């Protein structure tokens, strides 16, 4: 692949997580110091030897970040492939590493330390967002083979605060929220925090034949209650959380490429469909601060019930429909010890347990052919791990890192696949065990108090498992995939901490790759590929003057298959051909991303904010026959903000209105592709917040 690095320097423009909490009121003359917990110990972001992007609560509020997609589109070398409203049809790509639609994610998604299966979600009352790029298997384990997105919500405190907000925008978008927190009664040990949000809109798409304009409607509720115990005479800090998400969305966003080019607002299905989710999480996080170390326990129970119902032919014909009912119940427990002093040796170690039961009922109706297929699956996954990581400063400016995790997983799988005609039925059960060692080594050099350089080698893996949809002559089992990440990086601050410049280069060797095989109307995962991805990321921010900041972030990755022979199957699972994809680029992996932005505060309480976020071109298929060109989204905000009141006008505009986000073979055979968009290319509205 030919690439102009001069063009990269100009277009990608260097990369930085814009974690800059500057206001005209405080008159700050330096960039804010950001404290994170990416390595499961508290440390400054600039002293953490990882390629990590951080969004503070100030960044989130100022940029109007509302959901995971807003986070992803402004993070270097990260993208989300999705279509329509939030749904399980989405998946994440990081540094050229992209999962399949049927397999697990390769990016671990956490909220307050709890793993979520559903990552395409609304965000509420957020303190900080950390995006870790590169394998994080040593500290985070399974399914963090390309990185981690960790959401930290705001914890209760004793001082009273709250807000009531209302947003109205295009397509009858209405969002309301209320946040309240403070001491419970007159206690100086107990505090609470409650955050509730409801949003709705008519959706972007209109059905062509009857002009129905709410076929992609959104109804979303998100609520959280936290109770915190902070005893004055004991070193305990205990937080209990109950979180609920409920959504009832429409499910129409696909059309042929020709139809989209003709009118990107139109869809043509006769069946509206729906995407429903009910997600409930309860957790207890307890920390005990001893004299020389901390003990942390995080216990989480999650239940996710989801329904995905949609037209499968995407035409006015009453031909094909798909119904998926998924139920997940999950218990996780992490117990860890960590050093709490800035000594020459810093360490963290712990135990981890994960237990999940997943049930799926899948009904496919191919009415045009008089064929019906019902698939029922149940999987039980138990995961156990022990891990540790040590940072040892062996000289004045040198620090060594060594970490290791042993990960054991057991999977039990039952399936029952029945057809009314045409295809053979299949049923059975199976189980598999996986044992993995996940090491990491690194070396840090502190050239000055403001300049750190680091080198690291780390291993990640995505767990193996069983396919829900597999031809009868093939085993449903697939094996784990593995990534090795080699990274060199630098973090630095200049001109009295008014300029922050970070950079990294990486090489990822992806083995036993889980790839998606198509056998219409089904698809399944097999270990059939190997990929190498190499690239760069740069980070730059500049406090031009108190109240005025600017930044640019971006990344580039050159990913290609170096061993991928894709097999072609008949309906019974017999091999009838093959395709050689060696040298091709993996599907759904943008070559580059970048963002530019500025934040200007003036006249004490007024501000103007703008950012421009670009996703580079990518292929929809591993054959590299269909490509989405690069597109950018402009985000403009401005208004009045104070301690008691916010009045904000905002607009988001995709400069290329025809951009697509995903495609898959459906409809008239395996060669027919239908394309979906993520939603509205242009919205605008106003937000009012009352605060106390």
LORO-617196 format. One record per residue (C-alpha): residue in one letter; x, y, z; residue number from 1. Coordinates in steps of 0.25 Angstrom, whole numbers, plus 5000, padded with zeros to 4 digits. Last residue first. Example, Ala and Ser with C-alpha at 12.3 -4.5 7.8 and 13.67 -1.06 7.14 Angstrom:
2
> res; x; y; z; n
> s; 5055; 4996; 5029; 2
> a; 5049; 4982; 5031; 1
# end
This chain:
692
> res; x; y; z; n
> x; 4887; 5095; 5167; 692
> x; 4886; 5094; 5152; 691
> x; 4875; 5097; 5142; 690
> x; 4879; 5092; 5128; 689
> x; 4873; 5097; 5115; 688
> x; 4877; 5090; 5102; 687
> x; 4874; 5094; 5087; 686
> x; 4873; 5088; 5074; 685
> x; 4880; 5083; 5061; 684
> x; 4882; 5070; 5053; 683
> x; 4888; 5067; 5040; 682
> x; 4893; 5053; 5035; 681
> x; 4882; 5046; 5042; 680
> x; 4884; 5031; 5045; 679
> x; 4895; 5021; 5045; 678
> x; 4893; 5017; 5031; 677
> x; 4890; 5003; 5025; 676
> x; 4893; 4996; 5012; 675
> x; 4888; 4983; 5006; 674
> x; 4896; 4974; 4998; 673
> x; 4891; 4964; 4988; 672
> x; 4902; 4953; 4985; 671
> x; 4897; 4943; 4995; 670
> x; 4883; 4942; 4990; 669
> x; 4872; 4952; 4987; 668
> x; 4871; 4958; 5000; 667
> x; 4883; 4959; 5010; 666
> x; 4898; 4960; 5008; 665
> x; 4903; 4970; 5018; 664
> x; 4906; 4985; 5018; 663
> x; 4910; 4995; 5029; 662
> x; 4912; 5010; 5032; 661
> x; 4908; 5018; 5020; 660
> x; 4911; 5032; 5016; 659
> x; 4902; 5039; 5006; 658
> x; 4901; 5052; 5014; 657
> x; 4915; 5056; 5012; 656
> x; 4917; 5068; 5021; 655
> x; 4910; 5061; 5032; 654
> x; 4904; 5072; 5041; 653
> x; 4902; 5073; 5056; 652
> x; 4896; 5086; 5061; 651
> x; 4895; 5092; 5075; 650
> x; 4889; 5104; 5083; 649
> x; 4892; 5104; 5098; 648
> x; 4885; 5111; 5110; 647
> x; 4892; 5106; 5123; 646
> x; 4887; 5112; 5136; 645
> x; 4891; 5112; 5151; 644
> x; 4907; 5111; 5152; 643
> x; 4908; 5118; 5138; 642
> x; 4907; 5114; 5123; 641
> x; 4902; 5123; 5111; 640
> x; 4902; 5119; 5097; 639
> x; 4910; 5111; 5087; 638
> x; 4911; 5097; 5080; 637
> x; 4915; 5092; 5066; 636
> x; 4919; 5078; 5062; 635
> x; 4923; 5075; 5048; 634
> x; 4923; 5060; 5043; 633
> x; 4933; 5055; 5033; 632
> x; 4933; 5045; 5022; 631
> x; 4943; 5036; 5016; 630
> x; 4938; 5027; 5004; 629
> x; 4931; 5014; 5007; 628
> x; 4936; 5003; 4999; 627
> x; 4931; 4991; 4991; 626
> x; 4939; 4979; 4985; 625
> x; 4949; 4978; 4996; 624
> x; 4947; 4963; 4996; 623
> x; 4947; 4964; 5012; 622
> x; 4935; 4972; 5010; 621
> x; 4929; 4986; 5014; 620
> x; 4943; 4993; 5011; 619
> x; 4948; 5005; 5018; 618
> x; 4950; 5020; 5015; 617
> x; 4954; 5029; 5027; 616
> x; 4945; 5034; 5038; 615
> x; 4946; 5049; 5040; 614
> x; 4942; 5057; 5053; 613
> x; 4940; 5072; 5052; 612
> x; 4939; 5079; 5066; 611
> x; 4933; 5093; 5069; 610
> x; 4931; 5101; 5082; 609
> x; 4927; 5115; 5085; 608
> x; 4925; 5120; 5099; 607
> x; 4918; 5130; 5108; 606
> x; 4919; 5132; 5123; 605
> x; 4931; 5141; 5126; 604
> x; 4930; 5150; 5114; 603
> x; 4938; 5139; 5106; 602
> x; 4940; 5124; 5106; 601
> x; 4946; 5118; 5093; 600
> x; 4947; 5103; 5090; 599
> x; 4954; 5097; 5078; 598
> x; 4954; 5084; 5070; 597
> x; 4960; 5076; 5060; 596
> x; 4957; 5061; 5059; 595
> x; 4964; 5049; 5051; 594
> x; 4962; 5035; 5047; 593
> x; 4970; 5026; 5038; 592
> x; 4969; 5013; 5029; 591
> x; 4955; 5010; 5034; 590
> x; 4953; 4995; 5038; 589
> x; 4939; 4990; 5033; 588
> x; 4945; 4978; 5025; 587
> x; 4959; 4974; 5026; 586
> x; 4969; 4979; 5016; 585
> x; 4973; 4969; 5005; 584
> x; 4987; 4964; 5003; 583
> x; 4983; 4950; 5004; 582
> x; 4968; 4949; 5001; 581
> x; 4968; 4936; 4993; 580
> x; 4954; 4931; 4991; 579
> x; 4950; 4916; 4992; 578
> x; 4940; 4906; 4986; 577
> x; 4930; 4895; 4988; 576
> x; 4932; 4892; 5003; 575
> x; 4921; 4884; 5009; 574
> x; 4913; 4891; 5020; 573
> x; 4899; 4886; 5016; 572
> x; 4895; 4899; 5010; 571
> x; 4907; 4899; 5001; 570
> x; 4920; 4905; 5005; 569
> x; 4931; 4914; 5000; 568
> x; 4944; 4915; 5008; 567
> x; 4952; 4928; 5010; 566
> x; 4967; 4926; 5009; 565
> x; 4973; 4936; 5018; 564
> x; 4988; 4937; 5022; 563
> x; 4995; 4951; 5021; 562
> x; 4982; 4959; 5022; 561
> x; 4984; 4974; 5022; 560
> x; 4984; 4986; 5032; 559
> x; 4991; 4999; 5030; 558
> x; 4986; 5008; 5042; 557
> x; 4985; 5023; 5043; 556
> x; 4982; 5031; 5055; 555
> x; 4976; 5045; 5059; 554
> x; 4974; 5056; 5069; 553
> x; 4974; 5071; 5067; 552
> x; 4973; 5081; 5078; 551
> x; 4970; 5096; 5081; 550
> x; 4968; 5103; 5094; 549
> x; 4963; 5117; 5098; 548
> x; 4959; 5121; 5111; 547
> x; 4972; 5125; 5117; 546
> x; 4981; 5126; 5104; 545
> x; 4986; 5117; 5093; 544
> x; 4984; 5105; 5102; 543
> x; 4989; 5095; 5092; 542
> x; 4986; 5080; 5090; 541
> x; 4993; 5070; 5082; 540
> x; 4993; 5054; 5081; 539
> x; 4999; 5045; 5070; 538
> x; 4995; 5031; 5066; 537
> x; 5003; 5022; 5057; 536
> x; 5001; 5009; 5049; 535
> x; 5003; 4995; 5047; 534
> x; 4993; 4984; 5045; 533
> x; 4996; 4969; 5042; 532
> x; 4985; 4959; 5039; 531
> x; 4983; 4944; 5040; 530
> x; 4971; 4937; 5036; 529
> x; 4962; 4925; 5036; 528
> x; 4957; 4922; 5050; 527
> x; 4942; 4921; 5047; 526
> x; 4930; 4929; 5050; 525
> x; 4916; 4927; 5045; 524
> x; 4906; 4933; 5035; 523
> x; 4892; 4929; 5031; 522
> x; 4882; 4933; 5020; 521
> x; 4891; 4931; 5013; 520
> x; 4903; 4924; 5015; 519
> x; 4914; 4935; 5019; 518
> x; 4926; 4932; 5026; 517
> x; 4931; 4942; 5037; 516
> x; 4945; 4942; 5041; 515
> x; 4952; 4938; 5055; 514
> x; 4966; 4941; 5053; 513
> x; 4976; 4929; 5057; 512
> x; 4987; 4940; 5058; 511
> x; 4987; 4955; 5059; 510
> x; 5001; 4962; 5059; 509
> x; 4999; 4976; 5063; 508
> x; 5010; 4987; 5061; 507
> x; 5009; 5000; 5067; 506
> x; 5014; 5015; 5067; 505
> x; 5011; 5025; 5078; 504
> x; 5010; 5040; 5080; 503
> x; 5007; 5050; 5091; 502
> x; 5008; 5065; 5090; 501
> x; 5003; 5074; 5101; 500
> x; 5005; 5089; 5100; 499
> x; 5002; 5099; 5111; 498
> x; 5009; 5091; 5121; 497
> x; 5020; 5102; 5124; 496
> x; 5024; 5102; 5109; 495
> x; 5023; 5087; 5107; 494
> x; 5017; 5074; 5111; 493
> x; 5021; 5060; 5107; 492
> x; 5016; 5046; 5105; 491
> x; 5024; 5037; 5096; 490
> x; 5021; 5023; 5090; 489
> x; 5026; 5010; 5084; 488
> x; 5017; 4998; 5083; 487
> x; 5017; 4984; 5079; 486
> x; 5004; 4977; 5081; 485
> x; 5002; 4962; 5080; 484
> x; 4988; 4958; 5076; 483
> x; 4981; 4944; 5078; 482
> x; 4968; 4937; 5073; 481
> x; 4961; 4927; 5081; 480
> x; 4955; 4914; 5075; 479
> x; 4942; 4912; 5067; 478
> x; 4931; 4901; 5071; 477
> x; 4919; 4899; 5063; 476
> x; 4924; 4887; 5056; 475
> x; 4920; 4886; 5041; 474
> x; 4912; 4877; 5034; 473
> x; 4899; 4883; 5039; 472
> x; 4902; 4897; 5034; 471
> x; 4904; 4906; 5046; 470
> x; 4896; 4918; 5053; 469
> x; 4897; 4920; 5068; 468
> x; 4912; 4918; 5066; 467
> x; 4921; 4913; 5078; 466
> x; 4932; 4918; 5086; 465
> x; 4946; 4923; 5086; 464
> x; 4951; 4935; 5094; 463
> x; 4957; 4947; 5089; 462
> x; 4972; 4948; 5092; 461
> x; 4982; 4959; 5096; 460
> x; 4997; 4959; 5097; 459
> x; 5006; 4971; 5101; 458
> x; 5020; 4976; 5097; 457
> x; 5023; 4990; 5102; 456
> x; 5032; 5002; 5099; 455
> x; 5031; 5015; 5107; 454
> x; 5036; 5030; 5106; 453
> x; 5033; 5040; 5117; 452
> x; 5035; 5055; 5116; 451
> x; 5030; 5066; 5126; 450
> x; 5038; 5063; 5138; 449
> x; 5050; 5060; 5129; 448
> x; 5055; 5048; 5121; 447
> x; 5046; 5038; 5128; 446
> x; 5049; 5025; 5121; 445
> x; 5039; 5014; 5122; 444
> x; 5041; 4999; 5119; 443
> x; 5030; 4989; 5116; 442
> x; 5026; 4974; 5118; 441
> x; 5012; 4968; 5117; 440
> x; 5007; 4954; 5118; 439
> x; 4994; 4947; 5115; 438
> x; 4995; 4932; 5118; 437
> x; 4982; 4925; 5113; 436
> x; 4974; 4912; 5116; 435
> x; 4962; 4909; 5108; 434
> x; 4951; 4898; 5111; 433
> x; 4940; 4894; 5101; 432
> x; 4926; 4888; 5102; 431
> x; 4917; 4881; 5093; 430
> x; 4902; 4879; 5091; 429
> x; 4892; 4874; 5080; 428
> x; 4882; 4878; 5070; 427
> x; 4881; 4878; 5055; 426
> x; 4870; 4878; 5045; 425
> x; 4873; 4876; 5030; 424
> x; 4869; 4887; 5020; 423
> x; 4858; 4888; 5010; 422
> x; 4845; 4888; 5019; 421
> x; 4840; 4892; 5032; 420
> x; 4854; 4895; 5037; 419
> x; 4859; 4892; 5051; 418
> x; 4872; 4896; 5059; 417
> x; 4874; 4892; 5073; 416
> x; 4886; 4896; 5081; 415
> x; 4893; 4893; 5094; 414
> x; 4907; 4899; 5098; 413
> x; 4915; 4898; 5110; 412
> x; 4928; 4907; 5111; 411
> x; 4939; 4907; 5121; 410
> x; 4949; 4918; 5122; 409
> x; 4963; 4919; 5129; 408
> x; 4971; 4931; 5129; 407
> x; 4985; 4933; 5135; 406
> x; 4990; 4947; 5135; 405
> x; 5004; 4953; 5134; 404
> x; 5010; 4966; 5136; 403
> x; 5024; 4972; 5136; 402
> x; 5028; 4987; 5135; 401
> x; 5042; 4993; 5136; 400
> x; 5045; 5008; 5140; 399
> x; 5057; 5016; 5137; 398
> x; 5060; 5031; 5140; 397
> x; 5066; 5030; 5154; 396
> x; 5069; 5015; 5153; 395
> x; 5061; 5002; 5156; 394
> x; 5047; 5008; 5156; 393
> x; 5039; 4995; 5157; 392
> x; 5025; 4995; 5151; 391
> x; 5018; 4981; 5155; 390
> x; 5006; 4975; 5149; 389
> x; 4998; 4963; 5154; 388
> x; 4986; 4954; 5149; 387
> x; 4978; 4942; 5154; 386
> x; 4967; 4937; 5145; 385
> x; 4954; 4929; 5145; 384
> x; 4943; 4929; 5134; 383
> x; 4930; 4921; 5133; 382
> x; 4922; 4922; 5121; 381
> x; 4908; 4915; 5119; 380
> x; 4902; 4915; 5105; 379
> x; 4888; 4912; 5101; 378
> x; 4883; 4912; 5087; 377
> x; 4869; 4911; 5080; 376
> x; 4868; 4912; 5065; 375
> x; 4855; 4912; 5057; 374
> x; 4855; 4912; 5042; 373
> x; 4843; 4914; 5033; 372
> x; 4841; 4912; 5018; 371
> x; 4829; 4915; 5009; 370
> x; 4838; 4920; 4998; 369
> x; 4833; 4935; 4998; 368
> x; 4830; 4933; 5013; 367
> x; 4845; 4932; 5017; 366
> x; 4842; 4933; 5032; 365
> x; 4854; 4933; 5041; 364
> x; 4852; 4930; 5056; 363
> x; 4864; 4931; 5066; 362
> x; 4863; 4928; 5081; 361
> x; 4875; 4931; 5088; 360
> x; 4879; 4928; 5102; 359
> x; 4892; 4933; 5109; 358
> x; 4897; 4929; 5123; 357
> x; 4909; 4936; 5129; 356
> x; 4919; 4934; 5140; 355
> x; 4932; 4942; 5141; 354
> x; 4942; 4941; 5153; 353
> x; 4954; 4950; 5155; 352
> x; 4966; 4949; 5165; 351
> x; 4976; 4960; 5167; 350
> x; 4989; 4967; 5166; 349
> x; 4994; 4982; 5166; 348
> x; 5008; 4987; 5168; 347
> x; 5016; 4999; 5169; 346
> x; 5031; 4998; 5173; 345
> x; 5040; 5010; 5174; 344
> x; 5030; 5016; 5183; 343
> x; 5018; 5025; 5180; 342
> x; 5009; 5019; 5191; 341
> x; 4995; 5012; 5189; 340
> x; 5000; 4998; 5185; 339
> x; 4989; 4989; 5179; 338
> x; 4981; 4978; 5184; 337
> x; 4970; 4972; 5175; 336
> x; 4956; 4964; 5176; 335
> x; 4948; 4964; 5164; 334
> x; 4934; 4957; 5163; 333
> x; 4925; 4956; 5151; 332
> x; 4911; 4950; 5150; 331
> x; 4904; 4950; 5137; 330
> x; 4890; 4947; 5132; 329
> x; 4887; 4949; 5117; 328
> x; 4874; 4947; 5109; 327
> x; 4873; 4948; 5094; 326
> x; 4860; 4948; 5085; 325
> x; 4863; 4949; 5071; 324
> x; 4852; 4950; 5060; 323
> x; 4856; 4951; 5045; 322
> x; 4846; 4954; 5034; 321
> x; 4845; 4950; 5019; 320
> x; 4835; 4951; 5007; 319
> x; 4824; 4961; 5010; 318
> x; 4829; 4970; 4998; 317
> x; 4830; 4985; 5001; 316
> x; 4846; 4982; 5001; 315
> x; 4856; 4981; 5011; 314
> x; 4857; 4966; 5009; 313
> x; 4860; 4962; 5024; 312
> x; 4849; 4971; 5031; 311
> x; 4853; 4973; 5045; 310
> x; 4851; 4968; 5060; 309
> x; 4862; 4969; 5070; 308
> x; 4858; 4966; 5084; 307
> x; 4867; 4968; 5096; 306
> x; 4867; 4964; 5111; 305
> x; 4880; 4967; 5118; 304
> x; 4882; 4963; 5133; 303
> x; 4895; 4968; 5140; 302
> x; 4900; 4965; 5154; 301
> x; 4913; 4971; 5159; 300
> x; 4923; 4970; 5170; 299
> x; 4935; 4979; 5171; 298
> x; 4945; 4977; 5182; 297
> x; 4957; 4986; 5185; 296
> x; 4968; 4985; 5195; 295
> x; 4978; 4996; 5196; 294
> x; 4992; 4996; 5200; 293
> x; 5002; 5001; 5210; 292
> x; 4994; 5007; 5222; 291
> x; 4981; 5000; 5218; 290
> x; 4971; 5006; 5209; 289
> x; 4958; 4997; 5208; 288
> x; 4950; 4999; 5195; 287
> x; 4936; 4993; 5193; 286
> x; 4929; 4993; 5179; 285
> x; 4915; 4987; 5180; 284
> x; 4907; 4985; 5167; 283
> x; 4893; 4984; 5161; 282
> x; 4891; 4984; 5146; 281
> x; 4878; 4983; 5139; 280
> x; 4877; 4984; 5124; 279
> x; 4863; 4983; 5116; 278
> x; 4865; 4984; 5101; 277
> x; 4856; 4985; 5089; 276
> x; 4859; 4987; 5074; 275
> x; 4846; 4987; 5066; 274
> x; 4841; 4983; 5052; 273
> x; 4835; 4992; 5042; 272
> x; 4830; 4982; 5032; 271
> x; 4827; 4987; 5018; 270
> x; 4842; 4990; 5015; 269
> x; 4845; 5002; 5006; 268
> x; 4854; 5012; 5013; 267
> x; 4856; 5026; 5009; 266
> x; 4864; 5037; 5015; 265
> x; 4876; 5034; 5006; 264
> x; 4869; 5037; 4993; 263
> x; 4874; 5033; 4980; 262
> x; 4888; 5029; 4985; 261
> x; 4881; 5021; 4996; 260
> x; 4872; 5014; 4986; 259
> x; 4884; 5010; 4977; 258
> x; 4892; 5005; 4989; 257
> x; 4880; 4996; 4993; 256
> x; 4872; 4999; 5006; 255
> x; 4874; 4997; 5021; 254
> x; 4870; 5006; 5033; 253
> x; 4857; 5000; 5038; 252
> x; 4857; 4996; 5053; 251
> x; 4848; 5004; 5062; 250
> x; 4852; 5006; 5076; 249
> x; 4847; 5002; 5090; 248
> x; 4858; 5004; 5100; 247
> x; 4860; 5002; 5115; 246
> x; 4873; 5003; 5123; 245
> x; 4874; 5001; 5138; 244
> x; 4885; 5003; 5148; 243
> x; 4886; 5000; 5162; 242
> x; 4899; 5004; 5169; 241
> x; 4904; 5001; 5183; 240
> x; 4917; 5009; 5187; 239
> x; 4926; 5006; 5199; 238
> x; 4938; 5014; 5203; 237
> x; 4945; 5008; 5216; 236
> x; 4957; 5013; 5223; 235
> x; 4949; 5014; 5237; 234
> x; 4947; 5026; 5246; 233
> x; 4939; 5035; 5237; 232
> x; 4931; 5025; 5230; 231
> x; 4929; 5027; 5215; 230
> x; 4917; 5019; 5211; 229
> x; 4911; 5022; 5197; 228
> x; 4898; 5020; 5190; 227
> x; 4896; 5020; 5175; 226
> x; 4883; 5021; 5167; 225
> x; 4883; 5020; 5152; 224
> x; 4873; 5022; 5141; 223
> x; 4873; 5021; 5125; 222
> x; 4860; 5021; 5117; 221
> x; 4860; 5021; 5102; 220
> x; 4849; 5023; 5092; 219
> x; 4854; 5024; 5078; 218
> x; 4847; 5024; 5065; 217
> x; 4852; 5017; 5052; 216
> x; 4839; 5015; 5045; 215
> x; 4834; 5029; 5050; 214
> x; 4832; 5036; 5036; 213
> x; 4821; 5028; 5030; 212
> x; 4822; 5033; 5015; 211
> x; 4812; 5021; 5010; 210
> x; 4821; 5015; 4999; 209
> x; 4834; 5021; 5003; 208
> x; 4836; 5018; 5018; 207
> x; 4843; 5030; 5024; 206
> x; 4856; 5030; 5031; 205
> x; 4862; 5039; 5042; 204
> x; 4855; 5035; 5055; 203
> x; 4843; 5040; 5061; 202
> x; 4850; 5044; 5074; 201
> x; 4850; 5040; 5089; 200
> x; 4859; 5042; 5101; 199
> x; 4857; 5039; 5116; 198
> x; 4868; 5041; 5126; 197
> x; 4869; 5039; 5141; 196
> x; 4881; 5041; 5150; 195
> x; 4881; 5039; 5165; 194
> x; 4893; 5041; 5175; 193
> x; 4893; 5037; 5189; 192
> x; 4902; 5040; 5201; 191
> x; 4905; 5034; 5215; 190
> x; 4916; 5037; 5225; 189
> x; 4913; 5052; 5229; 188
> x; 4899; 5049; 5231; 187
> x; 4889; 5060; 5232; 186
> x; 4878; 5053; 5223; 185
> x; 4886; 5045; 5212; 184
> x; 4897; 5055; 5208; 183
> x; 4897; 5059; 5193; 182
> x; 4892; 5056; 5179; 181
> x; 4881; 5060; 5169; 180
> x; 4881; 5058; 5154; 179
> x; 4869; 5060; 5145; 178
> x; 4868; 5058; 5130; 177
> x; 4859; 5061; 5118; 176
> x; 4861; 5058; 5103; 175
> x; 4852; 5061; 5092; 174
> x; 4855; 5060; 5077; 173
> x; 4843; 5063; 5069; 172
> x; 4851; 5060; 5056; 171
> x; 4860; 5072; 5059; 170
> x; 4863; 5076; 5073; 169
> x; 4858; 5079; 5087; 168
> x; 4867; 5077; 5100; 167
> x; 4862; 5078; 5114; 166
> x; 4871; 5078; 5127; 165
> x; 4869; 5078; 5142; 164
> x; 4881; 5079; 5150; 163
> x; 4887; 5074; 5164; 162
> x; 4896; 5077; 5175; 161
> x; 4897; 5076; 5190; 160
> x; 4911; 5073; 5196; 159
> x; 4913; 5059; 5203; 158
> x; 4917; 5052; 5190; 157
> x; 4911; 5041; 5181; 156
> x; 4920; 5036; 5170; 155
> x; 4919; 5041; 5155; 154
> x; 4920; 5030; 5145; 153
> x; 4933; 5024; 5139; 152
> x; 4932; 5018; 5125; 151
> x; 4943; 5009; 5121; 150
> x; 4946; 5006; 5106; 149
> x; 4956; 4995; 5105; 148
> x; 4966; 4990; 5094; 147
> x; 4969; 4981; 5083; 146
> x; 4969; 4967; 5089; 145
> x; 4960; 4972; 5101; 144
> x; 4951; 4960; 5099; 143
> x; 4956; 4952; 5111; 142
> x; 4966; 4957; 5121; 141
> x; 4966; 4972; 5127; 140
> x; 4979; 4973; 5134; 139
> x; 4988; 4965; 5125; 138
> x; 4978; 4964; 5113; 137
> x; 4979; 4979; 5110; 136
> x; 4982; 4978; 5095; 135
> x; 4984; 4991; 5088; 134
> x; 4976; 5004; 5090; 133
> x; 4971; 5008; 5104; 132
> x; 4959; 5018; 5103; 131
> x; 4956; 5025; 5117; 130
> x; 4943; 5032; 5119; 129
> x; 4941; 5041; 5131; 128
> x; 4931; 5046; 5141; 127
> x; 4918; 5042; 5133; 126
> x; 4904; 5046; 5137; 125
> x; 4897; 5038; 5126; 124
> x; 4902; 5031; 5113; 123
> x; 4892; 5025; 5103; 122
> x; 4896; 5011; 5097; 121
> x; 4903; 5004; 5087; 120
> x; 4911; 4995; 5097; 119
> x; 4901; 4984; 5099; 118
> x; 4909; 4972; 5105; 117
> x; 4913; 4981; 5117; 116
> x; 4925; 4977; 5126; 115
> x; 4924; 4984; 5140; 114
> x; 4936; 4993; 5144; 113
> x; 4928; 5005; 5146; 112
> x; 4923; 5003; 5132; 111
> x; 4931; 4994; 5123; 110
> x; 4933; 4991; 5109; 109
> x; 4944; 4981; 5104; 108
> x; 4948; 4983; 5090; 107
> x; 4949; 4970; 5082; 106
> x; 4934; 4968; 5082; 105
> x; 4929; 4954; 5082; 104
> x; 4925; 4946; 5069; 103
> x; 4913; 4947; 5059; 102
> x; 4915; 4961; 5053; 101
> x; 4930; 4958; 5052; 100
> x; 4941; 4966; 5060; 99
> x; 4950; 4977; 5055; 98
> x; 4965; 4979; 5058; 97
> x; 4969; 4991; 5049; 96
> x; 4974; 4999; 5060; 95
> x; 4961; 4998; 5067; 94
> x; 4948; 4994; 5061; 93
> x; 4935; 4993; 5069; 92
> x; 4922; 4985; 5066; 91
> x; 4907; 4989; 5064; 90
> x; 4896; 4979; 5060; 89
> x; 4893; 4978; 5075; 88
> x; 4885; 4991; 5074; 87
> x; 4885; 5006; 5076; 86
> x; 4877; 5012; 5065; 85
> x; 4880; 5011; 5050; 84
> x; 4892; 5004; 5045; 83
> x; 4905; 5001; 5052; 82
> x; 4920; 5000; 5050; 81
> x; 4927; 5008; 5061; 80
> x; 4941; 5013; 5059; 79
> x; 4954; 5015; 5067; 78
> x; 4968; 5019; 5061; 77
> x; 4968; 5032; 5069; 76
> x; 4956; 5035; 5077; 75
> x; 4946; 5046; 5073; 74
> x; 4936; 5036; 5066; 73
> x; 4937; 5026; 5077; 72
> x; 4931; 5035; 5088; 71
> x; 4919; 5041; 5080; 70
> x; 4916; 5026; 5076; 69
> x; 4916; 5022; 5091; 68
> x; 4905; 5032; 5094; 67
> x; 4901; 5046; 5098; 66
> x; 4914; 5055; 5096; 65
> x; 4910; 5069; 5095; 64
> x; 4924; 5074; 5093; 63
> x; 4924; 5084; 5105; 62
> x; 4917; 5073; 5114; 61
> x; 4926; 5062; 5110; 60
> x; 4939; 5070; 5110; 59
> x; 4936; 5076; 5124; 58
> x; 4932; 5062; 5130; 57
> x; 4946; 5058; 5125; 56
> x; 4949; 5050; 5112; 55
> x; 4962; 5041; 5112; 54
> x; 4969; 5035; 5101; 53
> x; 4980; 5024; 5104; 52
> x; 4992; 5019; 5097; 51
> x; 4998; 5013; 5109; 50
> x; 5010; 5016; 5118; 49
> x; 5002; 5024; 5129; 48
> x; 5010; 5036; 5134; 47
> x; 5003; 5046; 5125; 46
> x; 4989; 5040; 5129; 45
> x; 4993; 5043; 5144; 44
> x; 4992; 5030; 5152; 43
> x; 4981; 5023; 5161; 42
> x; 4983; 5008; 5160; 41
> x; 4975; 4998; 5151; 40
> x; 4984; 5001; 5139; 39
> x; 4974; 5010; 5133; 38
> x; 4971; 5017; 5146; 37
> x; 4972; 5031; 5142; 36
> x; 4976; 5045; 5147; 35
> x; 4976; 5057; 5137; 34
> x; 4985; 5069; 5140; 33
> x; 4978; 5081; 5134; 32
> x; 4986; 5089; 5123; 31
> x; 4992; 5101; 5128; 30
> x; 4989; 5116; 5129; 29
> x; 4975; 5114; 5136; 28
> x; 4967; 5127; 5136; 27
> x; 4957; 5121; 5146; 26
> x; 4945; 5128; 5140; 25
> x; 4949; 5127; 5125; 24
> x; 4948; 5112; 5127; 23
> x; 4958; 5101; 5124; 22
> x; 4956; 5086; 5126; 21
> x; 4964; 5080; 5115; 20
> x; 4964; 5065; 5113; 19
> x; 4964; 5066; 5098; 18
> x; 4969; 5052; 5095; 17
> x; 4981; 5056; 5086; 16
> x; 4984; 5052; 5072; 15
> x; 4993; 5058; 5061; 14
> x; 4988; 5065; 5049; 13
> x; 4982; 5054; 5042; 12
> x; 4981; 5062; 5029; 11
> x; 4994; 5070; 5030; 10
> x; 5003; 5060; 5036; 9
> x; 4996; 5049; 5028; 8
> x; 4998; 5056; 5015; 7
> x; 5013; 5057; 5018; 6
> x; 5012; 5042; 5021; 5
> x; 5007; 5039; 5007; 4
> x; 5003; 5025; 5007; 3
> x; 5005; 5014; 4996; 2
> x; 5000; 5000; 5000; 1
# end
